[in-house]
Amino acid sequence: MIQEKQDSYAYGQSVTYKCMEGFALHGESSINCTVEDDQGVWSGPLPQCRAAKSTAVPRTSPRFHKTGTPKGRGSAPSVASIIASGCVPVTVIICIIILIKISRDSGKSGSYSPCEDKTHRCDSL
């Protein structure tokens, strides 16, 4: 999540990212609008928020159930069924789409083209 998000950013401005609780920031927390080859560009790649902990559901041990007749009544007990219970891991897909436009700052000397629109999607975990 961007702190103090704006619709556009001028040359020299910075953007600071912070993740929601339970997520860790991967990458630089701040990036700046800079100029490269007379074009406005971000100073680095956009950071990503990823789950801080595994979101897998814990597995349980298999449970075995024996069924049959009580001792002394009819035939000997036998294993009628084996029931294994457990859970499978859950994959969390986190998508964060950030669209940032940087506009030309008319107060700066020289003519700078606006930064390109930046769209970023986080990878699935």
C-alpha positions, -999 to 999 in steps of 0.1 A, spaced: 0 0 0 13 35 -8 13 60 20 -3 92 9 -12 80 -26 -16 107 -54 -29 105 -89 4 117 -103 40 125 -91 64 151 -103 102 147 -110 120 145 -77 90 133 -57 92 100 -38 66 73 -31 68 53 2 53 18 5 40 0 36 24 -35 38 -6 -44 58 -2 -64 90 8 -100 84 27 -91 52 64 -83 46 78 -57 22 103 -71 -3 123 -43 -20 130 -7 -12 103 10 9 107 43 -11 113 50 -48 118 83 -65 108 99 -98 141 104 -117 152 113 -152 170 89 -176 175 96 -213 153 127 -209 124 104 -197 109 103 -163 115 69 -147 113 53 -112 146 49 -93 140 12 -89 116 -16 -92 83 -14 -73 84 -33 -40 60 -63 -33 40 -73 -2 42 -110 5 26 -130 33 50 -130 63 41 -166 73 30 -197 55 -7 -198 52 -8 -236 51 -35 -253 71 -17 -277 96 -18 -314 87 -32 -338 112 -20 -373 119 -39 -402 103 -65 -417 127 -72 -455 126 -106 -468 136 -112 -505 143 -146 -520 141 -158 -555 149 -177 -575 175 -169 -573 212 -146 -601 225 -165 -633 232 -194 -624 209 -192 -638 175 -161 -635 152 -128 -619 161 -125 -581 156 -112 -570 122 -102 -537 107 -132 -526 89 -119 -492 78 -90 -469 81 -99 -432 80 -71 -408 74 -79 -372 81 -58 -342 72 -57 -309 55 -40 -298 23 -20 -265 22 -38 -235 10 -21 -212 -15 -28 -175 -11 -27 -154 -41 -21 -117 -35 -25 -92 -62 -17 -56 -57 -22 -34 -87 -6 0 -85 -10 26 -112 12 56 -108 16 84 -132 43 110 -128 35 144 -143 60 170 -155 69 195 -128 66 229 -145 87 245 -117 119 226 -126 143 239 -152 145 221 -185 118 200 -201 112 166 -186 88 141 -202 63 126 -177 72 92 -162 56 62 -179 25 47 -163 37 19 -140 15 -11 -134 27 -39 -112 11 -72 -101 25 -92 -72 34 -129 -80 13 -156 -65 29 -171 -34 
